Amino acid sequence: MKFNHLLTEKERLQFCKNRNPSVCKWKPVSEGYATVGDNIRVSMLCEKCGSRTEKFLSYDNYKVHEKVILSEVKSVSASK
């Protein structure tokens, strides 16, 4: 499943080594971690080039995507 919608196009271009947002396939690789100011940090990985970045989501935005993020992280860790 793609999670490209969590990153802006500028972030996808900036962090992916391919520099082609249509090729990128970002996915979360860790559960969210609480940060100061009601933000949640989620580590993201591009499956195509191996680039990593951290995405900071507001608490409300994280809650909207929480179930699919956790299921993706669990499926990745189970396949290792």
PLY file of the C-alpha trace (Angstrom):
ply
format ascii 1.0
element vertex 80
property float x
property float y
property float z
element edge 79
property int vertex1
property int vertex2
end_header
0.00 0.00 0.00
1.30 3.47 -0.87
1.41 6.17 1.78
2.60 8.90 -0.59
-0.38 11.04 0.40
1.21 11.61 3.82
4.13 13.46 2.20
3.80 16.59 0.11
5.11 16.47 -3.44
7.99 18.71 -2.39
8.94 16.27 0.39
8.74 13.31 -1.98
11.05 15.05 -4.47
13.42 16.25 -1.77
13.89 12.96 0.05
13.65 10.30 -2.70
16.83 9.51 -4.64
14.80 8.82 -7.81
13.60 12.47 -7.97
10.47 11.19 -9.69
7.39 11.24 -7.43
5.45 8.89 -9.72
8.03 6.15 -9.05
8.19 6.62 -5.27
6.38 4.24 -2.98
6.60 5.53 0.58
5.53 3.37 3.51
5.74 3.69 7.31
8.36 1.52 8.99
7.74 2.39 12.63
4.85 3.10 14.91
4.20 6.72 15.72
6.20 8.38 18.49
4.81 11.29 20.46
6.67 14.58 20.22
6.24 17.98 21.80
3.19 19.96 20.72
0.69 17.16 20.02
2.62 15.82 17.04
3.39 12.22 16.13
6.61 11.25 14.32
6.40 8.41 11.80
9.49 7.00 10.05
8.92 6.57 6.31
10.88 4.47 3.77
10.76 4.57 -0.04
10.55 0.97 -1.28
12.04 1.86 -4.65
15.29 3.59 -3.62
15.63 2.95 0.13
15.47 6.62 1.18
14.24 7.35 4.69
12.60 10.38 6.25
10.60 11.35 9.30
7.09 12.71 8.90
5.48 14.73 11.66
1.69 14.44 11.74
-0.71 16.29 13.96
-2.36 14.05 16.54
-5.73 14.29 14.75
-4.21 13.46 11.36
-2.34 10.50 12.86
-5.54 9.16 14.43
-7.20 9.17 10.98
-4.41 6.97 9.56
-3.44 5.04 12.69
-5.02 1.67 11.84
-3.49 1.40 8.37
-0.08 2.63 9.59
-0.02 0.05 12.39
-1.18 -2.77 10.09
1.55 -1.86 7.56
4.24 -1.75 10.26
3.11 -5.12 11.65
3.06 -6.75 8.19
6.57 -5.46 7.46
7.96 -6.70 10.79
6.22 -10.07 10.39
7.76 -10.61 6.95
11.35 -10.19 8.27
0 1
1 2
2 3
3 4
4 5
5 6
6 7
7 8
8 9
9 10
10 11
11 12
12 13
13 14
14 15
15 16
16 17
17 18
18 19
19 20
20 21
21 22
22 23
23 24
24 25
25 26
26 27
27 28
28 29
29 30
30 31
31 32
32 33
33 34
34 35
35 36
36 37
37 38
38 39
39 40
40 41
41 42
42 43
43 44
44 45
45 46
46 47
47 48
48 49
49 50
50 51
51 52
52 53
53 54
54 55
55 56
56 57
57 58
58 59
59 60
60 61
61 62
62 63
63 64
64 65
65 66
66 67
67 68
68 69
69 70
70 71
71 72
72 73
73 74
74 75
75 76
76 77
77 78
78 79
